[in-house]
Amino acid sequence: MVAVPRVAADGDASQTVKAQLRLRELIVNGGLAPGERLAELALVDRLGVSRTPVRAALLKLQEEGLLEPITGGGFAVRAFSESDIRDAIEVRGTLEGLAARLAAERGVSATLLAEAQQCLSAIDHVLVGPQLSDSAFSTYAGENGRFHALLGEMSGSPVVRRQLERAAAQPFASPNGFVMVREAGAQARDTLVVAQHQHRAVMEAIAQREGTRAESLMREHARLAHGNLSQALQSRQAMARVPGGALIQRYASR
């Protein structure tokens, strides 16, 4: 008797995840336009799941920041202004700075330090050549994301780690949100070299227990994303490489 409701619940959860992933894909890939109102019944047919998982998926995507509630009930696909994205990047940078300062002040285990250094060594290897291939960019993005995630662990604070994960999960605010816009530019490698230099400087400050310096360096590092955002907004070709780029409206109201 106990197993039956658990299986049903598991099934509902699975269908919710399916609906959430498919709906997110439609939004990010432009299948649903900014401002478009989402009707539950239409989504039931489109996604191939029942109404309950669709409703749960809509709520989860609202939490992610991709949807917004509308007057009279329901949700619409959210449009993002340039200032929305800059604010989200600034929040992430502030939290990463806090994480770096706490890591320096509290100390970091040898295991975590070694793992972070492995990330940076892998990035060094990617940046050896004068030009960057698609695979090199992919490797950079993976190791860069891993390094930034480790900062939360290095802080030694579950609270900071959770808040940092939430901030980085906001649309367009992740450490890799606008990295790929540099791929076609002549200065692509130079930008990543600067970012890597900052990575190394932050780790040096953490190792030397220089909390204020570590925080300042990490906050400055996040500002590279502002430059990448500016470049993306100036180039239709660059915007095509930004997941969900169609949601960004430079002059959208807040």
N, C-alpha and C positions, 0 to 999 in steps of 0.2 A: 504494500500500500504506500510506503514511503517513497519507493523508487519512481513511481509514476509521475508525481508532480515535478520531481527533480529532472526527469527526462524532458518533460514538457518545457520546463524553464530553460534547460540547456538548448532545446530546439528554438525557443523564442530568441535566446541570446544569439544563436548562430544566425538566425534570419535578420536580426538587427544589425549584426556586423556586416552581413552581406549587403543589406540596404545602405548602410552607412558608407561602405567602401565604394559601391557603385554610384551613389549620389555624389560623393566627394569627387569621383572621377569625372562625372558629368559637369560639375561646376568648374573644376580646375581646367578641364580640356575645352571649355567653351560651349558645351552642350546645353547649358543653362545660362542665360545672359544676366548680367548685373541688373537688379531691380525686378527680375521676373518673379512673379508670385507662384508659389508651389502648391498645387492642389493635391491633397492626400490621395483621393481616388484615382487621379491620373497617374500618380507615382506608383500606386499599387499595380496598375497594369504595366507600367513601364519597367518597373524593377522586378516584377514577378514574385512579390511577397505579399503577405496580408497587411491589413491596415495597422495593426499594433506595432510590428517591427518598423514600419515606415514612420509612424509617429515618434517612436523612440529614436530612430536615426535622425530625424529632423531636430529633436532636442539636443542630441549629441553634437550635431554640426553647428547648432547655435552656440553651444559651449566652446567649440573650436573657433568661432568667430566668422564662419563662412556664411551663416544665415542670420537674419534679423527678424524679430517679430513685427508684424504689421497691424495697423488698426483694424479691429473687427475680427482678429484671430488669424492664425496661419503664419507663414513665413515667406520671406523673399530673399533672393540671392543678394548678398551684400556687395556693394561697390566700395572700393578703398581709395581714399585720397592719398596724395603724396605725404601730407602731414600725419595721417593715420599710421602710415608705415614707418615714417621717421620716429614717431613717438614709440612705436612698438620696438624698434631697434634700440632706442635709447633706454627703454626699460630693461631689455636684455643686457645691454652693456653695463648698466648700473648694477644689476644683480651679479653679473660675471665679475665685476670689480670687487663687489663684496665677497664673493666666493674666493677670489685670489687673495684678498687681504686676510680673510680668516685662515686660509691655508698657510699663509706665511706666519701668522701669529700663533697658530696652534700646532704647526708642524704637520708634515705629511709622511705617511709610511713609505718605506723604501720600495715596496711593491707598486704603489701608485706612482711614485716618481719614475720608476723604471718603465711603467706602462706608458706614461706621458712621453718619456724620452724615445720610446719605440715609435710612437706616432710621429714625432718630429724628425726622427731619422728617416722614416718612410717618406715624409714630405721632402726632405733634403734630396733623397734619391730621385724623386719626381722632377725636381727643379734643376737637376744637373745639366740637362740639355738646353740649347739655346731656344728651342721651340717646344710647345706643348701639344701633344696629340690628344684625341678624344679620351683615350684610355688613361692618359696622364691626368687629365682633368677629373676623371671619375675617381681615380685613386686619391688625388688631392682632396676631393670632396669627402670621401669616406674617412680619411685620416683626420681631416680638419674637424668633421663632426664628432669623431671619437674623442679628439683632444678637448673640445669644448665641453662634451658630456663629462669628461673626467674632472673638470674644474668643480662641478657640483659635488662629486665624491671627495675631492681634496679639501673642500671647505670643512668637512667633518660635521656638517649640520644637515640633518634630514629636512629641516624646514627650508633652508636655503636651496637645497637640491630640488625639492618639489616645486618651489616657486620658480626656479630657473628653468626647469623642464616645461612648466606651464608657459612661461614667457617665450621660450624658444619655439613652442608649438603654435604660437599665434601666426596667422597667415603672413608670410613674407618676412618674418622676424628671425628665422633660423640662421645660424652662422653661414650656411650655404645658400641662403635665399637668393642672392644675386651674384654668386661667384661665377656662374656660367655666362654671364653677359660679357665677360672679358675674353671669352674664348676666341672671338674673331678679331679682336683688337691687337694692334702691334705691341701694346704695352701689357699684354696679358700676363706674361711671365714676370715682368717687373713688379706688378701689383702683388702677385703672390709671394715674391721674394720679400717685399716689405712686410707682408703679413707674417711670414715665417720668422723674420727678424724679430718682430714683436712677440711671437710665440716664445722664442728663445729668451728674450729679455724678461718676460713674465716668469718663466720657469726659474731663471737665475735669481730674480727677486724673491720668489717663494723659497727657494733653497737657502738663500741668505737671510731669511726671516725678516725681510723688509716689507712690512705690510702696506704702508702708505704708497710706496713705489709700485708694488704689485697691483694695487687697486687702480692707480692712475694709468698704468700701462694697459691694463685690461679694458678700461673704459675708452681709452684712446683707440685701442685695437678695434672695438666695435664700430667706430666711426668710419672705418674703411667701407662698411656696408652702405653708408650714406653716399659715398662717391660712386659705388656700383649702381645704386638706385638712380642717381642723377644721370649716369650714362645710359641706363636702360630706358629711362623716360625720353631720351633724346633720339632713340633709334628704334624704329619698328622691327628691324631685324633682331636687335638685342631683346626686345620685349617678347619676341616669339620663342626665345629660349628660357623665359621665366615661367615656371609652372603657375598657371592661374593668372598670367599676365593680362588677360582680357578683363579681369576684375578691377584692374588699376585704372582709375580715371584721375588724371593729373589735377584737374580742377574740380573734382567732386567735392560737394559740401561735406562738412564734418557731421 
